């Protein structure tokens, strides 16, 4: 990513990473802001400006370091070095949370965040797992900051705890030779190639993602895979049956030995629809009234009978074609 403009809290220049980014992007316009959380003129942009806003970079100091308990792959969801993304997945839950402001925000106080991770891991009962990528794609962020490389090696120096993060990108080469000491759980998100091309705009193709998963497994990382989100477009059974065939064909035996699977069905919202209709007028319509129902204020998810049928189909396909690989959960 080469940003079109950088908005920054002046305090970021008190940090080493902030100064490094200032030097790296010296030719890009920099504009000071009071808070990364509320850039008023960007919030007022019309919906059709959404793709252009994805070319912006926001720099700030993360103030809230509150961990959220989690009972899936990790014990805690951890606010970490970025939020948002430069990709444009049409269903992204960050769009729902931040309206048009789901651009990439980077936080320069990584040492403070690492200190809390290490202290929490040391004080925990048993080996805790920390999800550091729930609000961003750290593989993508790493191409700008190098934060993921720094994070893996710093955390791996310690004796307790594990870090995990998901990605839709294949740019893992800088991670392969790191001394991770098997304290990192790398998780690749996958979808049928047709959905990647039409819905997960700006992300890596399926085969490149699977190659990256294999490379990480060969480099000794623990690995997982998310089939996420499951999008029930026309002929979705055919698309997901073919996807699972490709997973069986292209994932190496070494990776399969370590692999676990998560399955997450898509949720959507009124905000998504409003932005997508103006920003991507030719994009596929993800809202289907016959399949979806309300879920809280302005949000939609698949009806329980529809989701249950989808889960039954996917479990059957996975059992037949990826026999023995555990499915941690389906939601």
C-alpha positions in Angstrom: 0.0 0.0 0.0 1.2 3.5 -0.9 -1.1 5.9 0.9 -2.6 8.9 -0.8 -2.6 11.0 2.4 -1.6 10.4 6.0 -3.6 11.7 8.9 -1.6 11.7 12.2 -1.9 12.5 15.8 1.2 14.6 16.5 2.1 12.4 19.5 3.0 9.6 17.1 6.3 11.3 16.3 7.4 10.7 19.9 7.7 7.0 19.1 10.3 5.3 17.1 7.8 3.6 14.7 6.1 7.0 14.1 9.4 8.5 13.1 10.2 5.6 10.8 6.9 6.0 9.0 7.5 9.7 8.7 10.8 9.0 6.9 9.3 6.2 4.8 6.4 8.3 3.5 8.2 11.7 3.4 6.7 12.4 -0.1 3.1 11.8 1.0 1.0 14.7 2.4 0.7 14.5 6.2 -2.2 16.2 8.0 -2.4 16.5 11.8 -5.6 15.5 13.6 -6.8 15.6 17.2 -7.9 11.9 17.4 -7.6 8.9 15.2 -11.1 7.9 16.4 -13.0 10.9 15.0 -11.8 12.6 11.8 -15.0 14.6 11.2 -14.4 15.5 7.5 -13.9 11.9 6.6 -17.1 10.8 8.4 -19.0 13.4 6.4 -17.8 11.9 3.0 -20.5 10.5 0.8 -20.7 6.7 0.5 -19.3 6.7 -3.0 -16.0 8.0 -1.5 -15.5 4.7 0.4 -13.0 3.2 -2.0 -10.9 6.3 -2.1 -10.8 6.5 1.7 -9.2 3.0 1.7 -6.2 4.7 0.2 -5.7 6.8 3.4 -3.5 5.9 6.3 -4.3 7.0 9.9 -1.6 7.1 12.6 -2.3 7.3 16.3 -1.5 6.1 19.8 -3.7 3.3 21.1 -5.1 4.3 24.4 -7.5 1.5 25.3 -5.7 -1.8 26.0 -8.7 -3.7 27.5 -8.8 -7.4 26.6 -12.1 -9.1 25.8 -12.6 -12.7 26.9 -13.0 -15.2 24.0 -13.9 -18.8 23.9 -13.0 -19.9 20.4 -9.4 -20.2 19.3 -8.1 -17.7 21.9 -8.7 -16.8 25.5 -8.7 -13.1 24.8 -9.2 -10.7 21.9 -6.5 -8.1 22.2 -6.4 -4.5 20.8 -3.2 -4.4 18.9 -1.1 -2.5 16.4 -3.8 -1.8 13.8 -7.5 -1.5 13.1 -9.2 -1.5 9.7 -7.8 -2.6 6.4 -7.0 -1.3 2.9 -9.0 -4.3 1.4 -12.7 -3.8 0.6 -14.5 -7.0 1.6 -18.2 -6.2 1.0 -19.3 -7.8 4.3 -16.5 -6.5 6.6 -17.9 -6.0 10.2 -15.5 -3.1 10.7 -17.6 -1.2 8.1 -20.6 -1.8 10.3 -18.8 -0.6 13.4 -17.1 2.4 11.9 -19.4 3.3 9.0 -17.2 4.6 6.2 -14.2 4.9 8.5 -12.8 1.4 8.2 -9.6 2.6 6.6 -6.3 1.4 8.0 -5.3 2.9 11.3 -1.9 2.1 12.7 -0.9 2.5 16.4 2.8 3.3 17.1 3.0 2.3 20.8 3.7 -1.3 20.2 6.1 -1.7 23.1 3.4 -0.8 25.5 1.0 -3.3 24.0 3.7 -6.0 24.0 4.5 -5.4 27.7 0.9 -6.0 28.6 0.8 -9.2 26.5 3.8 -10.6 28.3 2.6 -9.6 31.8 -0.8 -11.1 31.2 0.7 -14.3 29.8 3.1 -14.6 32.8 0.3 -14.1 35.3 -2.3 -16.4 33.7 -3.2 -19.8 34.8 -2.0 -22.2 32.2 -1.0 -21.3 28.7 -3.1 -18.4 27.4 -3.8 -17.7 23.8 -4.1 -14.1 22.6 -5.9 -13.1 19.4 -4.1 -10.0 18.1 -5.7 -9.8 14.6 -9.4 -9.5 15.3 -9.6 -5.9 14.1 -7.2 -5.9 11.2 -5.1 -8.0 8.9 -1.6 -8.1 10.4 0.0 -9.7 7.4 -1.1 -6.8 5.3 -0.1 -4.3 8.0 3.3 -5.9 8.2 4.1 -4.8 4.6 3.9 -1.2 5.9 5.3 -1.4 9.5 7.2 -4.7 10.0 5.2 -5.0 13.2 4.3 -8.6 12.8 7.9 -9.7 12.4 8.9 -7.6 15.5 5.9 -9.0 17.4 6.6 -12.7 16.7 10.3 -12.5 17.7 9.7 -10.4 20.8 6.9 -12.6 22.1 8.8 -15.8 21.3 11.6 -14.8 23.6 9.2 -15.4 26.5 8.2 -18.7 28.0 4.5 -18.5 28.3 1.5 -17.9 26.1 0.6 -18.0 22.4 -0.4 -15.4 19.8 -2.8 -16.0 16.9 -4.0 -14.0 14.0 -6.0 -14.6 10.8 -5.3 -13.3 7.3 -6.6 -13.1 3.7 -3.1 -12.3 2.3 -0.3 -14.5 1.1 2.7 -12.2 1.8 4.3 -14.4 4.5 7.9 -14.5 3.2 9.2 -12.2 6.0 7.8 -14.5 8.6 9.2 -17.8 7.4 12.7 -17.6 8.9 11.7 -16.0 12.2 12.5 -17.7 15.5 8.8 -18.2 16.5 9.4 -21.2 18.8 6.0 -22.6 17.9 4.3 -19.9 20.0 2.4 -18.4 17.0 -0.8 -19.9 15.6 -1.2 -18.7 12.0 -4.8 -18.9 10.5 -5.7 -18.5 6.9 -9.2 -17.4 5.8 -10.5 -19.0 2.7 -13.5 -18.8 0.4 -14.4 -20.0 -3.1 -12.4 -18.1 -5.7 -15.6 -16.6 -7.2 -16.5 -15.1 -3.9 -12.9 -13.8 -3.4 -13.1 -12.1 -6.7 -16.6 -10.6 -6.3 -16.8 -10.0 -2.6 -13.3 -9.9 -1.0 -12.0 -7.1 -3.1 -8.3 -6.4 -2.9 -7.3 -9.7 -1.1 -5.1 -12.6 -2.3 -6.4 -15.3 -4.6 -7.3 -18.7 -3.1 -4.3 -20.7 -4.4 -1.9 -18.0 -3.2 -3.5 -18.2 0.3 -3.1 -22.0 0.4 0.5 -21.8 -0.7 1.1 -19.3 2.2 -0.6 -21.7 4.6 1.6 -24.5 3.4 4.8 -22.4 3.7 3.9 -21.4 7.3 3.3 -25.0 8.3 6.7 -26.0 6.7 8.3 -23.2 8.7 7.1 -24.9 11.9 4.2 -22.6 12.7 1.0 -24.0 14.2 -1.7 -23.4 11.5 -5.5 -23.2 11.3 -8.0 -22.3 8.6 -11.2 -20.3 8.6 -13.9 -21.0 6.1 -15.2 -17.5 6.6 -17.5 -16.0 6.1 -19.7 -18.5 4.4 -21.8 -16.4 1.9 -24.9 -18.1 0.6 -24.9 -16.7 -3.0 -26.6 -18.5 -5.9 -25.1 -22.1 -6.4 -23.3 -21.8 -3.1 -23.3 -25.6 -2.6 -21.4 -26.1 -5.8 -18.9 -23.3 -4.9 -18.2 -24.6 -1.4 -18.0 -28.2 -2.5 -15.4 -27.2 -5.0 -13.6 -25.2 -2.4 -13.3 -28.1 -0.1 -12.0 -30.3 -3.0 -9.3 -27.7 -3.6 -8.4 -27.7 0.1 -8.0 -31.4 0.0 -5.9 -31.3 -3.1 -3.7 -28.3 -2.4 -3.0 -28.3 1.3 0.2 -30.4 2.0 0.2 -33.4 4.3 2.5 -31.6 6.7 0.0 -28.7 7.0 -3.0 -31.1 7.3 -1.3 -32.8 10.3 -1.4 -29.5 12.2 -4.6 -28.0 10.8 -7.9 -27.2 12.5 -10.9 -25.5 10.9 -13.3 -22.7 12.0 -16.5 -22.1 10.1 -18.3 -18.7 10.3 -21.4 -17.7 8.4 -21.8 -14.2 7.1 -23.6 -11.4 9.0 -24.5 -8.2 7.2 -26.1 -4.8 8.0 -28.1 -1.9 6.7 -24.9 0.2 6.8 -23.1 -2.3 4.5 -26.0 -2.2 2.0 -26.1 1.5 1.9 -22.4 1.9 1.4 -22.0 -1.0 -1.1 -24.9 0.2 -3.3 -23.2 3.6 -3.8 -19.5 2.6 -3.6 -19.8 -0.6 -5.7 -23.0 -0.3 -7.7 -22.1 -3.3 -9.9 -21.2 -5.6 -7.0 -23.1 -8.7 -6.1 -26.1 -8.1 -3.7 -25.3 -9.9 -0.5 -28.7 -9.3 1.2 -31.3 -11.9 0.5 -34.6 -11.4 2.3 -35.6 -15.0 1.7 -32.6 -16.3 3.6 -31.9 -13.6 6.2 -33.6 -12.2 9.2 -33.0 -9.3 11.6 -30.3 -9.6 14.2 -30.5 -6.5 16.4 -30.6 -2.9 15.2 -29.9 -2.7 11.5 -28.2 -6.1 11.3 -29.0 -9.3 9.4 -27.9 -12.9 9.6 -29.1 -16.1 8.0 -32.3 -17.7 9.3 -31.7 -20.5 11.8 -33.1 -23.2 9.4 -30.9 -21.8 6.6 -27.8 -21.7 8.7 -28.4 -25.2 10.1 -28.9 -26.6 6.6 -25.6 -24.9 5.5 -23.8 -26.3 8.5 -25.0 -29.8 7.7 -23.8 -29.5 4.1 -20.4 -28.2 5.1 -19.8 -30.7 7.8 -20.6 -33.5 5.4 -18.3 -32.2 2.7 -15.5 -31.6 5.2 -15.9 -35.1 6.8 -15.6 -36.7 3.3 -12.8 -34.7 1.9 -10.8 -33.6 4.9 -11.3 -36.5 7.1 -9.8 -36.3 10.6 -9.2 -32.5 10.6 -11.0 -31.1 13.6 -13.7 -28.5 13.2 -13.4 -26.3 16.3 -16.8 -24.6 15.9 -19.4 -23.4 13.4 -21.2 -20.1 14.0 
